[in-house]
Amino acid sequence: MPSTRTAAFGELLRQHRLAAGLTQGALAEAAGLSERGLQDIERGARRAPRVDTVLRLIEALQLRESVRSAFVASARVHVQDSSTLPAPISSFVGRSHDVAEITRLLRSNRLLTLTGIGGIGKTRLGLRVAAEAASDYLDGVRLVELASLTDAGTVPQRIAAALGIHANASDERRWIRSSKSSTAGICCWSSITASM
Protein backbone atom coordinates (compact mmCIF):
# COMPACT_ATOMS: atom_id res chain seq x y z
CA MET A 1 0.00 0.00 0.00
CA PRO A 2 1.51 3.38 -1.01
CA SER A 3 2.18 5.95 1.68
CA THR A 4 0.46 9.33 1.53
CA ARG A 5 3.76 11.04 0.73
CA THR A 6 4.76 8.73 -2.14
CA ALA A 7 1.23 8.97 -3.52
CA ALA A 8 1.48 12.79 -3.32
CA PHE A 9 4.63 12.79 -5.46
CA GLY A 10 3.02 10.38 -7.91
CA GLU A 11 0.00 12.66 -8.23
CA LEU A 12 2.21 15.73 -8.71
CA LEU A 13 4.17 13.87 -11.39
CA ARG A 14 0.90 12.89 -13.10
CA GLN A 15 -0.33 16.51 -13.03
CA HIS A 16 2.89 17.77 -14.62
CA ARG A 17 2.82 14.98 -17.23
CA LEU A 18 -0.76 15.79 -18.22
CA ALA A 19 -0.03 19.53 -18.28
CA ALA A 20 2.85 18.80 -20.67
CA GLY A 21 0.48 16.78 -22.85
CA LEU A 22 2.52 13.59 -22.52
CA THR A 23 1.41 9.99 -22.21
CA GLN A 24 3.16 7.77 -19.70
CA GLY A 25 4.95 6.08 -22.57
CA ALA A 26 6.13 9.36 -24.08
CA LEU A 27 7.40 10.68 -20.75
CA ALA A 28 9.09 7.39 -19.94
CA GLU A 29 10.88 7.44 -23.31
CA ALA A 30 11.89 11.12 -22.97
CA ALA A 31 13.24 10.51 -19.46
CA GLY A 32 14.98 7.23 -20.31
CA LEU A 33 12.79 5.25 -17.90
CA SER A 34 10.63 2.19 -18.33
CA GLU A 35 6.92 2.84 -18.77
CA ARG A 36 6.19 0.35 -15.98
CA GLY A 37 8.57 2.21 -13.64
CA LEU A 38 6.85 5.50 -14.42
CA GLN A 39 3.45 3.92 -13.80
CA ASP A 40 4.68 2.64 -10.43
CA ILE A 41 5.89 6.11 -9.46
CA GLU A 42 2.57 7.72 -10.43
CA ARG A 43 0.64 5.10 -8.45
CA GLY A 44 2.86 5.64 -5.42
CA ALA A 45 3.96 2.00 -5.54
CA ARG A 46 7.64 2.92 -5.27
CA ARG A 47 8.93 4.05 -1.89
CA ALA A 48 10.96 6.95 -3.24
CA PRO A 49 12.32 7.77 -6.68
CA ARG A 50 16.07 7.91 -7.07
CA VAL A 51 17.73 11.29 -7.45
CA ASP A 52 18.75 10.63 -11.05
CA THR A 53 15.17 9.61 -11.87
CA VAL A 54 13.87 12.92 -10.51
CA LEU A 55 16.49 14.81 -12.57
CA ARG A 56 15.49 12.96 -15.72
CA LEU A 57 11.81 13.70 -15.10
CA ILE A 58 12.52 17.41 -14.55
CA GLU A 59 14.38 17.57 -17.86
CA ALA A 60 11.81 15.51 -19.79
CA LEU A 61 8.91 17.57 -18.41
CA GLN A 62 10.88 20.79 -19.05
CA LEU A 63 9.80 22.11 -15.66
CA ARG A 64 10.31 25.81 -15.05
CA GLU A 65 12.80 26.82 -12.38
CA SER A 66 9.94 28.12 -10.22
CA VAL A 67 8.36 24.65 -9.86
CA ARG A 68 11.49 22.51 -9.79
CA SER A 69 12.20 22.91 -6.08
CA ALA A 70 8.63 21.91 -5.12
CA PHE A 71 8.88 18.91 -7.43
CA VAL A 72 12.21 17.83 -5.92
CA ALA A 73 10.96 18.43 -2.36
CA SER A 74 7.88 16.33 -3.06
CA ALA A 75 10.08 13.47 -4.28
CA ARG A 76 11.99 13.35 -1.00
CA VAL A 77 9.67 11.20 1.01
CA HIS A 78 11.86 10.49 3.99
CA VAL A 79 15.05 11.58 5.67
CA GLN A 80 17.68 9.01 5.01
CA ASP A 81 18.52 7.73 8.45
CA SER A 82 20.99 5.25 7.04
CA SER A 83 23.74 7.83 7.00
CA THR A 84 27.29 6.94 6.18
CA LEU A 85 28.71 8.61 9.25
CA PRO A 86 30.96 6.34 11.28
CA ALA A 87 30.11 5.78 14.92
CA PRO A 88 32.26 7.92 17.22
CA ILE A 89 34.99 5.95 18.95
CA SER A 90 35.55 8.43 21.77
CA SER A 91 33.61 11.01 23.73
CA PHE A 92 33.34 14.55 22.43
CA VAL A 93 34.24 17.09 25.09
CA GLY A 94 35.01 20.80 25.18
CA ARG A 95 34.28 21.92 21.62
CA SER A 96 30.70 23.11 21.98
CA HIS A 97 31.69 26.64 20.89
CA ASP A 98 33.33 25.24 17.72
CA VAL A 99 30.28 23.06 16.96
CA ALA A 100 27.95 26.04 17.41
CA GLU A 101 30.06 28.29 15.18
CA ILE A 102 30.41 25.72 12.40
CA THR A 103 26.69 24.96 12.57
CA ARG A 104 25.93 28.68 12.27
CA LEU A 105 28.24 29.03 9.27
CA LEU A 106 26.82 25.94 7.60
CA ARG A 107 23.33 27.46 7.66
CA SER A 108 24.48 30.31 5.42
CA ASN A 109 27.17 28.56 3.33
CA ARG A 110 26.89 25.46 1.16
CA LEU A 111 30.51 24.47 1.72
CA LEU A 112 32.85 24.90 4.66
CA THR A 113 36.47 23.88 4.84
CA LEU A 114 38.13 23.02 8.14
CA THR A 115 41.89 23.26 7.89
CA GLY A 116 44.77 22.62 10.24
CA ILE A 117 47.60 20.29 11.03
CA GLY A 118 46.93 16.58 11.17
CA GLY A 119 45.56 15.17 14.38
CA ILE A 120 43.83 18.23 15.84
CA GLY A 121 40.33 16.83 15.34
CA LYS A 122 39.03 18.42 12.11
CA THR A 123 37.34 15.26 10.91
CA ARG A 124 35.90 14.47 14.35
CA LEU A 125 34.53 18.02 14.62
CA GLY A 126 33.07 17.87 11.10
CA LEU A 127 31.44 14.52 11.83
CA ARG A 128 29.95 15.86 15.07
CA VAL A 129 28.44 18.87 13.29
CA ALA A 130 27.14 16.64 10.49
CA ALA A 131 25.49 14.25 12.95
CA GLU A 132 23.82 17.10 14.82
CA ALA A 133 22.69 18.82 11.61
CA ALA A 134 21.37 15.67 9.91
CA SER A 135 17.73 16.47 10.64
CA ASP A 136 18.12 19.85 8.89
CA TYR A 137 18.72 18.13 5.54
CA LEU A 138 15.97 16.22 3.78
CA ASP A 139 18.38 13.66 2.41
CA GLY A 140 20.32 13.25 5.64
CA VAL A 141 24.09 13.41 5.71
CA ARG A 142 26.84 11.44 4.06
CA LEU A 143 30.55 10.99 4.61
CA VAL A 144 32.47 11.13 1.34
CA GLU A 145 36.02 9.87 1.67
CA LEU A 146 38.28 11.76 -0.74
CA ALA A 147 41.71 11.01 0.71
CA SER A 148 42.34 8.07 -1.62
CA LEU A 149 41.59 10.02 -4.80
CA THR A 150 44.51 10.88 -7.03
CA ASP A 151 42.55 12.64 -9.80
CA ALA A 152 40.56 15.77 -8.92
CA GLY A 153 38.28 15.02 -11.87
CA THR A 154 36.82 12.06 -10.01
CA VAL A 155 35.58 14.14 -7.04
CA PRO A 156 32.08 14.74 -8.56
CA GLN A 157 31.68 11.01 -9.23
CA ARG A 158 32.69 10.13 -5.67
CA ILE A 159 30.24 12.68 -4.25
CA ALA A 160 27.47 11.54 -6.62
CA ALA A 161 28.01 7.91 -5.65
CA ALA A 162 27.72 8.79 -1.96
CA LEU A 163 24.47 10.62 -2.71
CA GLY A 164 23.10 7.68 -4.67
CA ILE A 165 23.23 9.37 -8.06
CA HIS A 166 23.85 6.93 -10.90
CA ALA A 167 24.16 9.04 -14.02
CA ASN A 168 26.76 10.44 -16.36
CA ALA A 169 29.27 13.03 -15.17
CA SER A 170 27.33 16.05 -16.47
CA ASP A 171 24.20 14.91 -14.60
CA GLU A 172 26.25 14.51 -11.42
CA ARG A 173 27.76 17.98 -11.67
CA ARG A 174 24.36 19.53 -12.51
CA TRP A 175 22.71 17.86 -9.50
CA ILE A 176 25.49 18.86 -7.12
CA ARG A 177 25.32 22.49 -8.37
CA SER A 178 21.50 22.68 -8.29
CA SER A 179 20.94 21.08 -4.88
CA LYS A 180 20.36 24.21 -2.84
CA SER A 181 18.53 23.54 0.39
CA SER A 182 19.28 19.88 0.86
CA THR A 183 22.98 19.68 0.22
CA ALA A 184 25.84 21.16 2.16
CA GLY A 185 29.37 20.04 2.75
CA ILE A 186 32.10 20.20 5.32
CA CYS A 187 35.60 19.50 4.02
CA CYS A 188 38.43 18.64 6.37
CA TRP A 189 41.98 19.15 5.15
CA SER A 190 45.29 18.69 6.89
CA SER A 191 47.99 21.22 6.24
CA ILE A 192 51.09 19.55 4.90
CA THR A 193 54.37 21.31 5.45
CA ALA A 194 57.71 20.23 4.14
CA SER A 195 60.82 20.70 6.20
CA MET A 196 64.17 21.06 4.53
C-alpha positions as CSV (number, residue, x, y, z in Angstrom):
1,M,0.0,0.0,0.0
2,P,1.5,3.4,-1.0
3,S,2.2,5.9,1.7
4,T,0.5,9.3,1.5
5,R,3.8,11.0,0.7
6,T,4.8,8.7,-2.1
7,A,1.2,9.0,-3.5
8,A,1.5,12.8,-3.3
9,F,4.6,12.8,-5.5
10,G,3.0,10.4,-7.9
11,E,0.0,12.7,-8.2
12,L,2.2,15.7,-8.7
13,L,4.2,13.9,-11.4
14,R,0.9,12.9,-13.1
15,Q,-0.3,16.5,-13.0
16,H,2.9,17.8,-14.6
17,R,2.8,15.0,-17.2
18,L,-0.8,15.8,-18.2
19,A,0.0,19.5,-18.3
20,A,2.9,18.8,-20.7
21,G,0.5,16.8,-22.9
22,L,2.5,13.6,-22.5
23,T,1.4,10.0,-22.2
24,Q,3.2,7.8,-19.7
25,G,4.9,6.1,-22.6
26,A,6.1,9.4,-24.1
27,L,7.4,10.7,-20.7
28,A,9.1,7.4,-19.9
29,E,10.9,7.4,-23.3
30,A,11.9,11.1,-23.0
31,A,13.2,10.5,-19.5
32,G,15.0,7.2,-20.3
33,L,12.8,5.3,-17.9
34,S,10.6,2.2,-18.3
35,E,6.9,2.8,-18.8
36,R,6.2,0.3,-16.0
37,G,8.6,2.2,-13.6
38,L,6.9,5.5,-14.4
39,Q,3.4,3.9,-13.8
40,D,4.7,2.6,-10.4
41,I,5.9,6.1,-9.5
42,E,2.6,7.7,-10.4
43,R,0.6,5.1,-8.5
44,G,2.9,5.6,-5.4
45,A,4.0,2.0,-5.5
46,R,7.6,2.9,-5.3
47,R,8.9,4.1,-1.9
48,A,11.0,6.9,-3.2
49,P,12.3,7.8,-6.7
50,R,16.1,7.9,-7.1
51,V,17.7,11.3,-7.5
52,D,18.8,10.6,-11.0
53,T,15.2,9.6,-11.9
54,V,13.9,12.9,-10.5
55,L,16.5,14.8,-12.6
56,R,15.5,13.0,-15.7
57,L,11.8,13.7,-15.1
58,I,12.5,17.4,-14.6
59,E,14.4,17.6,-17.9
60,A,11.8,15.5,-19.8
61,L,8.9,17.6,-18.4
62,Q,10.9,20.8,-19.0
63,L,9.8,22.1,-15.7
64,R,10.3,25.8,-15.0
65,E,12.8,26.8,-12.4
66,S,9.9,28.1,-10.2
67,V,8.4,24.7,-9.9
68,R,11.5,22.5,-9.8
69,S,12.2,22.9,-6.1
70,A,8.6,21.9,-5.1
71,F,8.9,18.9,-7.4
72,V,12.2,17.8,-5.9
73,A,11.0,18.4,-2.4
74,S,7.9,16.3,-3.1
75,A,10.1,13.5,-4.3
76,R,12.0,13.3,-1.0
77,V,9.7,11.2,1.0
78,H,11.9,10.5,4.0
79,V,15.0,11.6,5.7
80,Q,17.7,9.0,5.0
81,D,18.5,7.7,8.4
82,S,21.0,5.2,7.0
83,S,23.7,7.8,7.0
84,T,27.3,6.9,6.2
85,L,28.7,8.6,9.3
86,P,31.0,6.3,11.3
87,A,30.1,5.8,14.9
88,P,32.3,7.9,17.2
89,I,35.0,5.9,19.0
90,S,35.6,8.4,21.8
91,S,33.6,11.0,23.7
92,F,33.3,14.5,22.4
93,V,34.2,17.1,25.1
94,G,35.0,20.8,25.2
95,R,34.3,21.9,21.6
96,S,30.7,23.1,22.0
97,H,31.7,26.6,20.9
98,D,33.3,25.2,17.7
99,V,30.3,23.1,17.0
100,A,27.9,26.0,17.4
101,E,30.1,28.3,15.2
102,I,30.4,25.7,12.4
103,T,26.7,25.0,12.6
104,R,25.9,28.7,12.3
105,L,28.2,29.0,9.3
106,L,26.8,25.9,7.6
107,R,23.3,27.5,7.7
108,S,24.5,30.3,5.4
109,N,27.2,28.6,3.3
110,R,26.9,25.5,1.2
111,L,30.5,24.5,1.7
112,L,32.9,24.9,4.7
113,T,36.5,23.9,4.8
114,L,38.1,23.0,8.1
115,T,41.9,23.3,7.9
116,G,44.8,22.6,10.2
117,I,47.6,20.3,11.0
118,G,46.9,16.6,11.2
119,G,45.6,15.2,14.4
120,I,43.8,18.2,15.8
121,G,40.3,16.8,15.3
122,K,39.0,18.4,12.1
123,T,37.3,15.3,10.9
124,R,35.9,14.5,14.3
125,L,34.5,18.0,14.6
126,G,33.1,17.9,11.1
127,L,31.4,14.5,11.8
128,R,29.9,15.9,15.1
129,V,28.4,18.9,13.3
130,A,27.1,16.6,10.5
131,A,25.5,14.3,12.9
132,E,23.8,17.1,14.8
133,A,22.7,18.8,11.6
134,A,21.4,15.7,9.9
135,S,17.7,16.5,10.6
136,D,18.1,19.8,8.9
137,Y,18.7,18.1,5.5
138,L,16.0,16.2,3.8
139,D,18.4,13.7,2.4
140,G,20.3,13.2,5.6
141,V,24.1,13.4,5.7
142,R,26.8,11.4,4.1
143,L,30.5,11.0,4.6
144,V,32.5,11.1,1.3
145,E,36.0,9.9,1.7
146,L,38.3,11.8,-0.7
147,A,41.7,11.0,0.7
148,S,42.3,8.1,-1.6
149,L,41.6,10.0,-4.8
150,T,44.5,10.9,-7.0
151,D,42.5,12.6,-9.8
152,A,40.6,15.8,-8.9
153,G,38.3,15.0,-11.9
154,T,36.8,12.1,-10.0
155,V,35.6,14.1,-7.0
156,P,32.1,14.7,-8.6
157,Q,31.7,11.0,-9.2
158,R,32.7,10.1,-5.7
159,I,30.2,12.7,-4.3
160,A,27.5,11.5,-6.6
161,A,28.0,7.9,-5.6
162,A,27.7,8.8,-2.0
163,L,24.5,10.6,-2.7
164,G,23.1,7.7,-4.7
165,I,23.2,9.4,-8.1
166,H,23.9,6.9,-10.9
167,A,24.2,9.0,-14.0
168,N,26.8,10.4,-16.4
169,A,29.3,13.0,-15.2
170,S,27.3,16.0,-16.5
171,D,24.2,14.9,-14.6
172,E,26.2,14.5,-11.4
173,R,27.8,18.0,-11.7
174,R,24.4,19.5,-12.5
175,W,22.7,17.9,-9.5
176,I,25.5,18.9,-7.1
177,R,25.3,22.5,-8.4
178,S,21.5,22.7,-8.3
179,S,20.9,21.1,-4.9
180,K,20.4,24.2,-2.8
181,S,18.5,23.5,0.4
182,S,19.3,19.9,0.9
183,T,23.0,19.7,0.2
184,A,25.8,21.2,2.2
185,G,29.4,20.0,2.7
186,I,32.1,20.2,5.3
187,C,35.6,19.5,4.0
188,C,38.4,18.6,6.4
189,W,42.0,19.2,5.1
190,S,45.3,18.7,6.9
191,S,48.0,21.2,6.2
192,I,51.1,19.6,4.9
193,T,54.4,21.3,5.4
194,A,57.7,20.2,4.1
195,S,60.8,20.7,6.2
196,M,64.2,21.1,4.5
